[in-house]
Amino acid sequence: MAHSSQSLPGRHTVGYHLLELTALSGEFPSDQLSRLPGGEAYKASVVQALKQKRLLHTYYRDRLRGYRLTARAKKLLAADQPQRFCFCLAGSAETNHIKSELFRRQRLHRIAEATVTMQQAGIVVFRDEKPDIFCPVWQGDPRFSAIPPAFYNSREIKELGTVTVKIKGARSVGVLLAEKGVFITYNLGNALMKWQYRAELRTKALMQTILCRERLPEQYAPEDVKGLLLGNSMELAAGILSGEGGKQYLLLDGSYDHFYFLTNIPDKGKALYCIAFCIGHRFPDDPGIFRFHILLRLACGFRRFGSGRL
């Protein structure tokens, strides 16, 4: 589809990429702009241009700043790629009608940050690039065995229907489906999390039922469901192991056989290697990356957090 100067930027531009990430997340955190390609001055000019075209605006409240799409941008994106955007830009979708409460916006920001981390690692995040694995009625999808690892955010999981009432309040931001496992994903951001313990266990049980027993039993066994923690610093991993801020029972009591911790690293290369390490893919020989993963393994790659076993 051709884009005129009065409509959307070209699909392969930073401007379009920012719009599509904002559509997917509802509100894109302004501090994540630094993780997109290009220099800071250039990206500032891109944001300014999008605002001048009435495609993007800044929302600031409760000391939290983010970018939101205008009604005009939503209409243009939905017309440009309906399979990609209609899900998040139509009707009463949470990403279309955003609540103003701080905790709701913070959750949108955590999901957006995790999405950027996944995409920078080469993991599929858009709906038109992956099978609709969490649709209410599953009839199989031949695309699944042929696509790269895919990340499904928590809103996509809710498409399962009323069964997801059981996991209401769970802190997971989504699930990463990889060749070697199912990774229920949490994003701590800058601070340790207060868990909804029972809801988190029900989330794991739901993934084991839906993915491992009903829809993809040939690919995944129940023990393939693991936990993946994202955070903005390795100090959070140290805090988990030391019990700082209270015991992290979900991580320490063996509810998951494996819980991995990775940082939301701005650098694309390291993000790719981090995720590759987590999902079991091999990566090129690189002494710096190797040392990084040895430290990661020592800090939080135990079979069980705090068990002392590698």
C-alpha positions in Angstrom: 0.0 0.0 0.0 1.4 3.4 -1.0 1.7 6.0 1.7 1.2 9.7 0.9 2.8 12.5 2.9 -0.7 13.1 4.4 -1.1 9.5 5.7 1.2 7.0 7.3 5.0 6.8 7.0 6.5 4.0 4.9 6.3 0.6 6.5 10.0 0.2 6.8 10.6 3.4 8.6 11.2 4.2 12.3 8.0 6.3 12.3 5.9 3.4 11.2 7.6 1.0 13.6 6.8 3.4 16.5 3.2 3.5 15.4 2.8 -0.2 15.2 4.4 -0.8 18.6 2.1 1.9 20.0 -0.9 0.1 18.5 0.2 -3.2 19.9 0.8 -1.8 23.4 -1.9 0.8 23.7 0.5 3.3 25.3 4.2 3.1 24.4 6.6 4.2 27.2 8.5 7.2 26.2 11.7 5.8 27.8 11.6 2.9 25.4 12.1 5.2 22.4 15.9 4.9 23.0 15.7 1.2 22.1 14.4 1.9 18.6 16.9 2.3 15.7 18.5 5.7 15.0 20.1 8.5 16.9 18.3 10.4 19.6 18.0 13.6 17.6 16.6 11.7 14.6 14.0 9.8 16.7 13.0 13.1 18.4 12.4 14.5 14.9 10.4 11.4 13.9 8.1 11.8 17.0 7.7 15.5 16.2 6.7 14.7 12.6 4.2 12.1 13.7 2.6 14.6 16.1 2.4 17.2 13.3 0.6 14.7 11.1 -1.8 14.1 14.0 -0.9 10.5 14.2 0.7 10.4 17.7 0.4 12.4 21.0 2.1 12.3 24.4 0.1 11.3 27.4 1.5 12.4 30.8 -0.1 11.7 34.2 1.0 10.5 37.6 4.6 11.1 36.5 4.3 8.4 33.8 4.8 9.5 30.2 3.8 7.5 27.1 2.9 7.8 23.5 -0.7 7.1 22.2 -2.2 6.9 18.8 -4.7 9.5 17.6 -8.1 8.3 16.3 -6.8 9.2 12.8 -3.7 7.0 13.2 -5.9 4.0 14.4 -8.1 4.3 11.4 -5.2 4.5 8.9 -3.3 1.5 10.5 -6.4 -0.6 10.6 -7.0 0.1 6.9 -3.3 -0.5 6.0 -2.9 -3.9 7.7 -6.2 -5.1 9.2 -4.9 -8.5 10.1 -2.2 -6.9 12.2 -4.0 -4.1 13.8 -7.8 -4.6 14.0 -7.4 -6.9 17.1 -5.8 -4.1 19.2 -7.6 -1.1 17.6 -11.2 -2.1 17.4 -14.1 -2.1 19.8 -13.5 -2.2 23.6 -10.0 -3.6 23.4 -7.9 -2.4 26.3 -5.3 -1.1 23.9 -8.0 0.9 22.1 -9.8 2.4 25.1 -7.1 2.9 27.7 -7.9 3.3 31.3 -6.3 6.2 33.2 -5.5 4.3 36.4 -1.8 4.3 37.1 -1.5 0.5 37.7 -3.3 -0.2 34.4 -0.9 2.1 32.5 2.1 0.6 34.3 1.1 -2.8 33.1 0.7 -1.6 29.5 4.2 -0.2 29.8 5.6 -3.5 31.1 4.0 -5.4 28.3 5.4 -2.9 25.8 8.9 -3.2 27.2 8.8 -7.0 27.1 7.5 -6.8 23.5 10.4 -4.7 22.4 12.9 -7.1 24.1 11.3 -10.0 22.2 11.2 -8.3 18.9 14.8 -7.2 19.2 15.7 -10.8 19.7 14.1 -11.7 16.4 11.0 -13.2 18.0 7.6 -12.8 16.2 5.2 -10.5 18.1 2.6 -9.4 15.5 -0.6 -11.4 15.0 -0.3 -11.7 11.2 3.1 -13.4 11.6 2.1 -16.2 14.0 -0.7 -18.8 14.4 -3.7 -17.9 16.4 -2.8 -20.4 19.1 -5.1 -19.0 21.8 -8.3 -18.7 19.7 -11.4 -20.0 21.5 -11.7 -23.0 19.2 -8.5 -24.6 18.0 -8.4 -26.5 14.7 -4.7 -26.6 14.2 -2.5 -24.3 12.2 0.1 -25.6 9.7 2.1 -22.4 10.0 3.1 -23.2 13.5 5.9 -25.7 12.8 7.4 -23.3 10.2 7.6 -20.0 12.1 10.4 -18.8 14.4 9.7 -18.5 18.2 6.6 -16.4 18.9 5.6 -14.1 21.8 1.9 -13.8 22.8 1.0 -11.0 25.2 -1.5 -11.5 28.0 -4.3 -9.9 25.9 -3.9 -12.5 23.2 -4.1 -15.3 25.9 -7.4 -13.9 27.1 -8.9 -14.7 23.8 -9.3 -18.3 25.2 -12.5 -17.0 26.8 -14.0 -17.6 30.2 -11.3 -20.1 31.2 -8.9 -17.2 31.7 -11.0 -15.9 34.6 -9.0 -18.4 36.6 -5.8 -16.4 36.1 -7.3 -12.9 36.7 -4.8 -10.8 38.5 -1.8 -12.9 37.4 1.3 -10.8 36.8 2.6 -12.4 33.6 2.9 -10.2 30.5 2.6 -13.1 28.0 4.1 -16.4 26.9 7.0 -17.2 24.7 6.6 -20.3 22.6 10.0 -21.6 21.4 11.2 -24.9 19.9 12.4 -26.2 23.3 9.8 -24.9 25.7 7.0 -22.7 26.8 8.1 -19.6 28.8 5.6 -17.8 30.9 7.1 -14.3 30.9 7.2 -11.7 33.6 8.6 -8.2 33.4 9.8 -6.8 36.7 10.9 -3.5 35.2 12.9 -1.6 37.9 11.6 -3.3 41.0 10.8 -6.7 42.5 7.2 -7.8 42.1 4.4 -8.6 44.5 3.1 -11.9 43.2 -0.5 -13.2 43.0 0.8 -16.6 44.0 -2.3 -18.8 43.3 -3.0 -16.9 40.1 0.6 -17.5 38.9 0.3 -21.2 39.6 -3.1 -21.4 37.8 -1.4 -19.6 34.8 1.2 -22.4 34.6 -1.5 -25.1 34.9 -3.6 -23.4 32.2 -0.6 -23.3 29.8 0.1 -27.0 30.5 -3.5 -27.9 29.8 -4.0 -25.7 26.7 -0.7 -26.0 25.0 0.8 -29.3 26.3 -2.2 -31.5 26.5 -4.8 -30.1 24.1 -3.3 -28.1 21.3 0.4 -28.9 20.9 0.9 -32.2 22.7 3.4 -33.4 20.0 5.6 -30.4 20.6 5.4 -29.7 24.3 5.2 -31.8 27.4 3.9 -30.4 30.7 7.4 -30.2 32.1 8.4 -27.9 29.2 6.6 -25.0 30.8 9.2 -22.7 32.4 9.3 -19.2 33.8 11.1 -16.2 32.3 11.8 -13.1 34.2 12.8 -9.8 32.5 14.2 -6.9 34.5 16.1 -3.7 34.0 19.2 -4.7 35.9 21.0 -7.8 37.2 20.7 -6.3 40.7 17.1 -7.6 40.7 18.3 -11.1 40.3 20.6 -10.6 43.2 17.7 -9.2 45.2 15.6 -12.3 44.5 18.4 -14.7 45.6 19.1 -12.7 48.8 15.5 -12.3 49.8 15.6 -8.5 49.6 12.2 -7.0 49.9 10.7 -10.3 51.2 10.8 -13.9 50.1 10.0 -14.5 46.4 8.1 -17.7 47.1 6.9 -18.3 43.6 10.5 -18.3 42.4 12.0 -20.2 45.3 9.6 -22.9 46.3 10.0 -25.2 43.3 6.7 -24.3 41.6 8.7 -24.0 38.5 11.6 -26.4 37.8 13.3 -23.6 35.8 13.1 -19.9 36.1 15.4 -17.8 33.9 16.3 -14.1 34.4 17.3 -11.8 31.6 17.7 -8.1 31.4 15.8 -5.8 29.0 19.0 -4.9 27.3 18.8 -2.1 24.7 21.6 -3.6 22.6 20.0 -5.8 19.9 22.8 -8.3 19.7 22.9 -9.1 23.4 19.2 -9.3 23.6 19.3 -11.9 20.8 21.9 -13.9 22.6 20.1 -13.7 25.9 16.9 -15.0 24.6 18.8 -17.6 22.6 20.5 -18.8 25.8 17.1 -19.1 27.5 15.4 -21.1 24.8 18.3 -23.4 24.1 19.5 -22.2 20.8 23.2 -22.1 20.0 24.9 -18.8 19.4 28.2 -17.8 17.7 31.4 -17.9 19.6 32.0 -14.5 21.2 34.1 -14.2 24.3 32.2 -11.2 25.6 28.9 -12.8 25.1 30.1 -16.1 26.6 31.3 -14.4 29.8 28.0 -12.5 30.0 26.1 -15.8 29.9 28.4 -17.5 32.4 27.6 -14.7 34.8 23.9 -15.0 34.0 24.1 -18.7 34.6 25.8 -18.3 37.9 23.4 -15.6 39.1 20.1 -17.1 38.2 20.5 -20.2 36.0 20.0 -22.7 38.8 17.6 -25.6 38.4 15.6 -23.8 41.1 16.4 -20.3 42.4 18.4 -20.6 45.5 19.1 -24.3 45.2 22.8 -23.8 44.6 22.8 -26.3 41.7 23.9 -25.5 38.1 
